[in-house]
Amino acid sequence: MSTKPAPATDLAPGPAPDPAEKRSTVRALLRLWPCVRPVRARLGTAAFVAILASCVGLVIPLVLKWMVDGPVAARDPAGVWLGALYLLLLGLAEALLFGLRRWLVARPLAGVEAGMRAALYRHLQRLPVAFHDRWASGQLLSRGTTDLMLLRMFLAFPLTFLLVNGVTILVGVGIMLVQDWTLGLVVLGPAIPVMITCGVFERKYSAVARRAQDQVGDLTTVVEESVLGIRIIKGFGRHRSQARAFHQLSHTLRGTELRKARLLAAIWAVIVTLPEVAIGAALVVGAVQVADGSLSAGTLVAFLSTALALRWPVESIGFLLAMSQEAAAATDRYFEVMDAEVETGAAAGGRAAGAAPVPWKAAPPGEQRVAPGTGTGRPRGLRFEHVRFRYPDAPAGSPPLLADVDLHIRPGESMALVGATGSGKTTLTALVPRLHEVTDGRITLDGEDITALSREELRSMVAVAFEEPTLFSASVGENVLMGAGDGAGPEELDRALAVAQADFVHALPRGSGTQVGEQGLSLSGGQRQRLALARAVVGRPRFLVLDDPLSALDVHTEAAVEAALRRVLADTTALIVAHRPSTVLLADRVALLSGGRIAAVGTHHELLRTDAEYARLMSGLDGHGTPEGPEEGDGR
C-alpha cells in the first residue's frame, strides 16, 4: 500500500503555479511545440485542408444566390438541375476534405502522445527518491494518462479549428459585407458582447479546469491505495471509512465538474442566443429590402445561408476555449514533472555547493593511507567521511538527521549497523547507492568518491535489499535477475535462490517462470523477502547493503539463510542494518548509530560489555528474537 498521503483537495503536490500570477494560456500551450515539431508538416497540411474545406462550404451560398436569381427566377429547370449538381459536388468535396484532415492528424498525434508518455516515464525514472517521496503516485498517474489524452484531443481538434474557424468567420463576414453591408453590420452587432463574454469565461474556466484535473489525481491516489492496501482495509474492517473518503473526493470532483458545466452553459447561452437574434433581425431587415426592391431575393438567400454557415464556427467558440483551457492546465501539470531536476551525472550532487573539502585525517595506527586518488595507499572498502544529511524538505534550521558520520568498512568485511528507531539507519544505507545525496562530507568505495562515478557504474557495484521487499508483475526469475547484468542466466538464478533459501520457487506451478501478482502479494512476506535477498546477491556485487534482510523469516529459515549468507558475505563488503542479535552475529563488527553519529564500533560481545546504549538495544532479545517494527523516522 502506498505510504504517500494524498494532497489536500484542489492542490497539486510539488511545484504548483502561483495563483496570484496570471497564467498565459498561449504561453503554456507553446511549450508543446518541441513535441509537435516532428509532425508539423502533417499538422500544417491538415490545417490547410480544413481551411479549404470550410471555404468550399462558403461557396455553397454563392451557388444558391446564382440559382435563385438565375434559373429559379427564369423558370429554367435545366439550370436548377445544374445548380443542384454543383451543390452536390461542393458538399462531397467538403466531406472528403474534412475526412482527409482527420486521416492526416490521427497517426502523427497518436505518436506525439506516445512520445510524451515515454518521455515522462523516462524522466520519472531519473528523478531522485526525494521527488517521489513528495508526490502522490495518483497525481503522477493522472499526468501520464488523463492529461496526455487531453493534450492529444486538443492537438487533434481545437488547435486546428481555432485557426480554421477564425479564418472561416473572417471570410464569411467579408462575403456578407460584400453582398450587403447594412445587413452585415446587423449580424456583427453581437461581436463585442461575445468577445467580452469569452474573456471572462477563459479566466474563470482556467482555474476550475486546473482544480478538476488536480482532484482527478487525488481520486486516483485514493483508488490506487485502496487497491494495493485491500488486505489492510479488509483486515481492519475499514471499508466504510475508505468508501467515505472516496465518496468525499468524488463528490468534490463532481461539484467542480458541475461548475465547469455551468460556465460552459453560460457562454453557450450568450454565443448562441445573440447571433441567432442578429440573424433574425437581418432576416426581417432583408425581407423589407426585398419587398421594396432594393435587394434581390438571391442576395438575401445567399446572405442568410452564409450567416447560418457561420453558426457552427461561432457556437463552437465555447467548447474550443474550454478544451484549450483544459489543455493548458494539462500542459502545466505535465511540465511540472518534466521541469523537476533529475539525478545528474557523475560529478553532481555529493557535496553541498560551496562546501569546503573534507580534511584528510591521519590514519589510525597500523593503517597506512595517503590522500585519495594518489598512489596505492588510498583507503579501500566502504568509507563514510564526515557525512551529514538533511532531507531537502526539512524545516529551515532543523538539525540534520545525520550530523557527522565517520565509518570505515574494510574490504571483505561485513558491518552491522544498529541504532534506535528513527536514528537514521535506513537513510544512511540509502546514501551509498545515491538514492539520496549527502548534504556534506563524502562516501568512498575503494577510495573513489561515489559522486565521481556515474549512477549506472555505482549501482552496478552496489546491491541493495530493502526492509520492505518490492516485487514487480513479472516472473520470479525476472524479479531476481533484475539484480544481475544482462548476461546472467539460469545458473546465477539457481545460485541466488539457494543463498536466499528460496527453494519454494521450484514448487511453484511454473517454477521460476511463475508470474508474481502485483507487489508480489500472492507470496508470503517471508517468500518476498527471500526473493529480494536473492535479487541482491545474484550479481555477486562488490558492495552489499542489506536493510534488516531477515526480519520476516521464521527461526529455522533464518538459520539456513544466515548459513548461506555468511558464505556470500565472505566475498563482499557489506553494510547490514540489524535490529536483533541473530542478524548482528552475521557481521564481523558492529557500528552503533546515535545522535546522528557513529557512537561506537566493535564486535557484538565487546559492545555488550562496554556500551550501555548498545546493551540496552540488544536486551530482551535472544539470537532469534522478535525484530522491532519498521523505523518511523528514517523510512522516508
Backbone hydrogen bonds, N-H to C=O, Kabsch-Sander energy under -0.5 kcal/mol:
donor,donor_aa,acceptor,acceptor_aa,energy
11,L,8,A,-2.1
21,E,18,D,-1.6
22,K,20,A,-0.6
25,T,23,R,-0.7
28,A,24,S,-2.3
29,L,25,T,-2.5
30,L,26,V,-2.1
31,R,27,R,-0.6
31,R,28,A,-1.1
32,L,29,L,-1.8
33,W,30,L,-1.7
35,C,32,L,-0.8
36,V,32,L,-1.8
37,R,33,W,-2.4
39,V,36,V,-1.9
40,R,37,R,-1.8
43,L,39,V,-2.3
44,G,40,R,-2.9
45,T,41,A,-2.5
46,A,42,R,-2.5
47,A,43,L,-2.4
48,F,44,G,-2.4
49,V,45,T,-2.6
50,A,46,A,-2.4
51,I,47,A,-2.4
52,L,48,F,-2.6
53,A,49,V,-2.5
54,S,50,A,-2.3
55,C,51,I,-2.4
56,V,52,L,-2.2
57,G,53,A,-1.8
58,L,54,S,-1.3
59,V,55,C,-0.7
59,V,56,V,-0.9
60,I,56,V,-0.7
60,I,57,G,-0.6
62,L,58,L,-0.6
63,V,59,V,-1.8
64,L,60,I,-2.3
65,K,61,P,-2.2
66,W,62,L,-2.0
67,M,63,V,-2.5
68,V,64,L,-2.7
69,D,65,K,-2.7
70,G,66,W,-1.6
72,V,67,M,-3.1
73,A,68,V,-1.0
74,A,70,G,-2.6
75,R,72,V,-1.1
76,D,71,P,-3.2
80,V,76,D,-1.9
81,W,77,P,-2.5
82,L,78,A,-2.3
83,G,79,G,-2.6
84,A,80,V,-2.4
85,L,81,W,-2.0
86,Y,82,L,-2.3
87,L,83,G,-2.4
88,L,84,A,-2.4
89,L,85,L,-2.7
90,L,86,Y,-2.6
91,G,87,L,-2.5
92,L,88,L,-2.5
93,A,89,L,-2.6
94,E,90,L,-2.5
95,A,91,G,-2.2
96,L,92,L,-2.5
97,L,93,A,-2.4
98,F,94,E,-2.1
99,G,95,A,-2.2
100,L,96,L,-2.4
101,R,97,L,-2.1
102,R,98,F,-2.0
103,W,99,G,-2.0
104,L,100,L,-2.3
105,V,101,R,-1.5
106,A,102,R,-1.8
107,R,103,W,-0.7
109,L,105,V,-2.0
110,A,106,A,-1.7
111,G,107,R,-1.8
112,V,108,P,-2.1
113,E,109,L,-2.5
114,A,110,A,-2.2
115,G,111,G,-2.6
116,M,112,V,-2.6
117,R,113,E,-2.4
118,A,114,A,-2.4
119,A,115,G,-2.5
120,L,116,M,-2.4
121,Y,117,R,-2.3
122,R,118,A,-2.7
123,H,119,A,-2.4
124,L,120,L,-2.4
125,Q,121,Y,-1.7
126,R,122,R,-1.1
126,R,123,H,-0.6
127,L,123,H,-1.1
129,V,435,L,-0.9
131,F,128,P,-0.9
132,H,128,P,-1.3
133,D,129,V,-2.0
134,R,130,A,-1.2
134,R,131,F,-0.6
135,W,131,F,-1.6
139,Q,136,A,-0.7
140,L,136,A,-1.4
141,L,137,S,-2.5
142,S,138,G,-2.4
143,R,139,Q,-1.5
144,G,140,L,-1.6
145,T,141,L,-0.9
147,D,142,S,-2.5
149,M,145,T,-2.1
150,L,146,T,-2.1
151,L,147,D,-2.0
152,R,148,L,-2.2
153,M,149,M,-2.3
154,F,150,L,-2.2
155,L,151,L,-2.6
156,A,152,R,-2.1
157,F,153,M,-2.0
159,L,154,F,-2.9
161,F,157,F,-2.8
162,L,158,P,-2.4
163,L,159,L,-0.9
164,V,160,T,-2.8
165,N,161,F,-2.6
166,G,162,L,-1.1
167,V,163,L,-2.5
168,T,164,V,-2.8
169,I,165,N,-2.6
170,L,166,G,-2.0
171,V,167,V,-2.8
172,G,168,T,-2.9
173,V,169,I,-2.8
174,G,170,L,-2.1
175,I,171,V,-2.4
176,M,172,G,-2.5
177,L,173,V,-2.6
178,V,174,G,-2.0
179,Q,175,I,-2.1
180,D,176,M,-2.7
184,G,180,D,-2.0
185,L,181,W,-2.1
186,V,182,T,-1.6
187,V,183,L,-2.2
188,L,184,G,-2.0
189,G,185,L,-0.6
189,G,186,V,-0.9
191,A,188,L,-1.8
192,I,189,G,-0.6
194,V,190,P,-2.3
195,M,191,A,-2.3
196,I,192,I,-2.3
197,T,193,P,-2.4
198,C,194,V,-2.3
199,G,195,M,-2.0
200,V,196,I,-2.2
201,F,197,T,-2.7
202,E,198,C,-2.7
203,R,199,G,-1.7
204,K,200,V,-2.1
205,Y,201,F,-3.2
206,S,202,E,-1.7
207,A,203,R,-1.0
208,V,204,K,-1.6
209,A,205,Y,-2.9
210,R,206,S,-1.9
211,R,207,A,-2.1
212,A,208,V,-2.4
213,Q,209,A,-1.9
214,D,210,R,-2.2
215,Q,211,R,-2.1
216,V,212,A,-1.9
217,G,213,Q,-1.6
218,D,214,D,-2.0
219,L,215,Q,-2.5
220,T,216,V,-2.4
221,T,217,G,-2.0
222,V,218,D,-2.0
223,V,219,L,-2.3
224,E,220,T,-2.6
225,E,221,T,-2.7
226,S,222,V,-2.3
227,V,223,V,-2.2
228,L,224,E,-2.7
229,G,225,E,-2.3
230,I,227,V,-1.1
233,I,229,G,-2.5
234,K,230,I,-2.6
235,G,231,R,-2.8
236,F,232,I,-2.3
237,G,234,K,-0.8
238,R,233,I,-2.7
242,Q,238,R,-2.4
243,A,239,H,-2.3
244,R,240,R,-2.4
245,A,241,S,-2.2
246,F,242,Q,-2.6
247,H,243,A,-3.0
248,Q,244,R,-2.4
249,L,245,A,-2.1
250,S,246,F,-2.9
251,H,247,H,-2.7
252,T,248,Q,-2.2
253,L,249,L,-2.6
254,R,250,S,-2.4
255,G,251,H,-2.2
256,T,252,T,-1.9
257,E,253,L,-2.6
258,L,254,R,-2.4
259,R,255,G,-1.9
260,K,256,T,-2.1
261,A,257,E,-2.4
262,R,258,L,-2.6
263,L,259,R,-2.2
264,L,260,K,-2.5
265,A,261,A,-2.7
266,A,262,R,-2.2
267,I,263,L,-2.1
268,W,264,L,-2.2
269,A,265,A,-2.3
270,V,266,A,-1.5
271,I,267,I,-2.9
272,V,268,W,-1.7
273,T,269,A,-1.5
274,L,270,V,-2.1
276,E,272,V,-1.6
277,V,273,T,-2.6
278,A,274,L,-2.3
279,I,275,P,-2.6
280,G,276,E,-2.4
281,A,277,V,-2.5
282,A,278,A,-2.4
283,L,279,I,-2.3
284,V,280,G,-2.0
285,V,281,A,-2.6
286,G,282,A,-2.9
287,A,283,L,-2.6
288,V,284,V,-2.1
289,Q,285,V,-2.0
290,V,286,G,-2.7
291,A,287,A,-2.2
292,D,288,V,-1.9
293,G,290,V,-0.8
294,S,289,Q,-1.7
295,L,289,Q,-1.1
300,L,296,S,-1.8
301,V,297,A,-2.5
302,A,298,G,-2.8
303,F,299,T,-2.7
304,L,300,L,-2.8
305,S,301,V,-2.6
306,T,302,A,-2.4
307,A,303,F,-2.5
308,L,304,L,-2.5
309,A,305,S,-2.0
310,L,306,T,-1.3
311,R,308,L,-1.1
312,W,308,L,-0.5
314,V,310,L,-2.1
315,E,311,R,-3.5
316,S,312,W,-2.3
317,I,314,V,-1.4
318,G,315,E,-0.7
320,L,316,S,-2.3
321,L,317,I,-2.6
322,A,318,G,-2.1
323,M,319,F,-2.7
324,S,320,L,-2.0
325,Q,321,L,-2.4
326,E,322,A,-2.3
327,A,323,M,-2.4
328,A,324,S,-2.5
329,A,325,Q,-2.5
330,A,326,E,-2.5
331,T,327,A,-2.6
332,D,328,A,-2.5
333,R,329,A,-2.4
334,Y,330,A,-2.5
335,F,331,T,-2.6
336,E,332,D,-1.5
337,V,333,R,-1.0
337,V,334,Y,-0.6
338,M,334,Y,-2.0
339,D,335,F,-2.3
340,A,337,V,-1.2
343,E,126,R,-2.9
348,A,345,G,-0.8
352,A,439,T,-1.2
355,A,352,A,-2.2
361,K,359,P,-0.7
367,E,364,P,-2.1
368,Q,366,G,-0.5
374,T,371,A,-1.7
382,L,409,I,-2.2
383,R,381,G,-0.5
383,R,444,T,-2.4
384,F,407,L,-3.4
385,E,383,R,-0.5
385,E,442,R,-2.8
386,H,384,F,-0.6
387,V,405,V,-2.3
388,R,440,D,-2.3
389,F,402,L,-2.3
394,A,391,Y,-2.2
398,S,395,P,-2.0
401,L,389,F,-1.4
402,L,389,F,-1.8
403,A,401,L,-0.5
403,A,596,G,-1.2
404,D,596,G,-1.8
405,V,387,V,-2.3
406,D,404,D,-0.6
407,L,384,F,-2.1
409,I,382,L,-3.6
410,R,408,H,-0.6
413,E,410,R,-2.4
415,M,574,A,-2.8
416,A,589,R,-2.7
417,L,576,I,-3.4
418,V,416,A,-0.6
418,V,591,A,-2.9
420,A,593,L,-0.5
423,S,420,A,-2.0
428,L,424,G,-2.4
429,T,425,K,-2.1
430,A,426,T,-1.8
431,L,427,T,-0.9
431,L,428,L,-0.9
432,V,428,L,-0.5
432,V,429,T,-1.0
434,R,431,L,-0.7
435,L,430,A,-2.3
436,H,430,A,-1.0
439,T,388,R,-2.2
440,D,388,R,-1.7
442,R,385,E,-1.8
444,T,383,R,-2.4
445,L,448,E,-2.5
446,D,381,G,-3.4
446,D,444,T,-0.5
448,E,445,L,-1.7
449,D,447,G,-0.5
450,I,443,I,-2.5
452,A,449,D,-1.8
453,L,450,I,-1.1
458,L,454,S,-2.9
459,R,455,R,-2.8
460,S,456,E,-0.9
461,M,457,E,-0.8
461,M,458,L,-1.1
462,V,458,L,-1.5
463,A,543,F,-2.3
465,A,545,V,-2.2
471,L,469,P,-0.5
474,A,472,F,-2.6
476,V,514,T,-1.8
477,G,512,S,-3.2
479,N,475,S,-2.2
480,V,476,V,-2.2
481,L,477,G,-2.8
482,M,478,E,-0.6
482,M,479,N,-0.6
483,G,480,V,-1.8
484,A,481,L,-1.7
488,A,485,G,-1.4
493,L,489,G,-2.1
494,D,490,P,-2.8
495,R,491,E,-2.0
496,A,492,E,-2.4
497,L,493,L,-2.4
498,A,494,D,-1.9
499,V,495,R,-2.2
500,A,496,A,-2.2
501,Q,498,A,-1.1
502,A,497,L,-3.2
505,V,502,A,-1.8
506,H,503,D,-1.3
507,A,504,F,-1.1
508,L,505,V,-1.5
511,G,508,L,-1.7
513,G,510,R,-2.1
514,T,511,G,-1.7
516,V,474,A,-3.1
519,Q,471,L,-0.6
520,G,517,G,-2.7
521,L,518,E,-1.6
523,L,520,G,-2.0
528,R,524,S,-2.4
529,Q,525,G,-2.2
530,R,526,G,-2.1
531,L,527,Q,-2.1
532,A,528,R,-2.1
533,L,529,Q,-2.1
534,A,530,R,-2.5
535,R,531,L,-2.2
536,A,532,A,-1.4
537,V,533,L,-1.6
538,V,534,A,-1.5
540,R,537,V,-1.7
542,R,461,M,-0.7
543,F,461,M,-2.3
544,L,573,T,-2.8
545,V,463,A,-2.9
546,L,544,L,-0.5
546,L,575,L,-2.6
547,D,465,A,-2.9
548,D,546,L,-0.9
548,D,577,V,-1.6
551,S,548,D,-1.2
553,L,550,L,-1.6
558,E,554,D,-2.8
559,A,555,V,-2.0
560,A,556,H,-1.9
561,V,557,T,-2.8
562,E,558,E,-2.7
563,A,559,A,-1.9
564,A,560,A,-2.0
565,L,561,V,-3.0
566,R,562,E,-2.0
567,R,563,A,-0.8
568,V,564,A,-1.2
569,L,565,L,-2.9
570,A,566,R,-1.3
571,D,568,V,-1.6
572,T,569,L,-1.0
573,T,542,R,-2.3
574,A,413,E,-2.1
574,A,572,T,-0.6
575,L,544,L,-2.6
576,I,415,M,-3.1
577,V,546,L,-3.2
577,V,575,L,-0.5
578,A,417,L,-2.4
582,S,622,D,-0.5
583,T,580,R,-1.1
584,V,580,R,-2.0
585,L,581,P,-2.6
586,L,583,T,-1.5
587,A,584,V,-1.8
588,D,414,S,-1.9
589,R,414,S,-1.7
590,V,602,G,-3.7
591,A,416,A,-3.2
592,L,600,A,-2.9
593,L,418,V,-3.3
593,L,591,A,-0.6
594,S,592,L,-0.6
594,S,597,R,-2.9
597,R,594,S,-1.5
598,I,404,D,-0.5
599,A,592,L,-2.7
599,A,597,R,-0.9
600,A,592,L,-0.9
602,G,590,V,-2.3
607,L,603,T,-2.5
608,L,604,H,-1.8
609,R,605,H,-1.4
610,T,606,E,-2.2
611,D,607,L,-2.4
612,A,610,T,-0.5
615,A,611,D,-2.2
616,R,612,A,-2.2
617,L,613,E,-2.2
618,M,614,Y,-2.0
619,S,615,A,-1.1
621,L,618,M,-1.4
625,G,622,D,-1.7
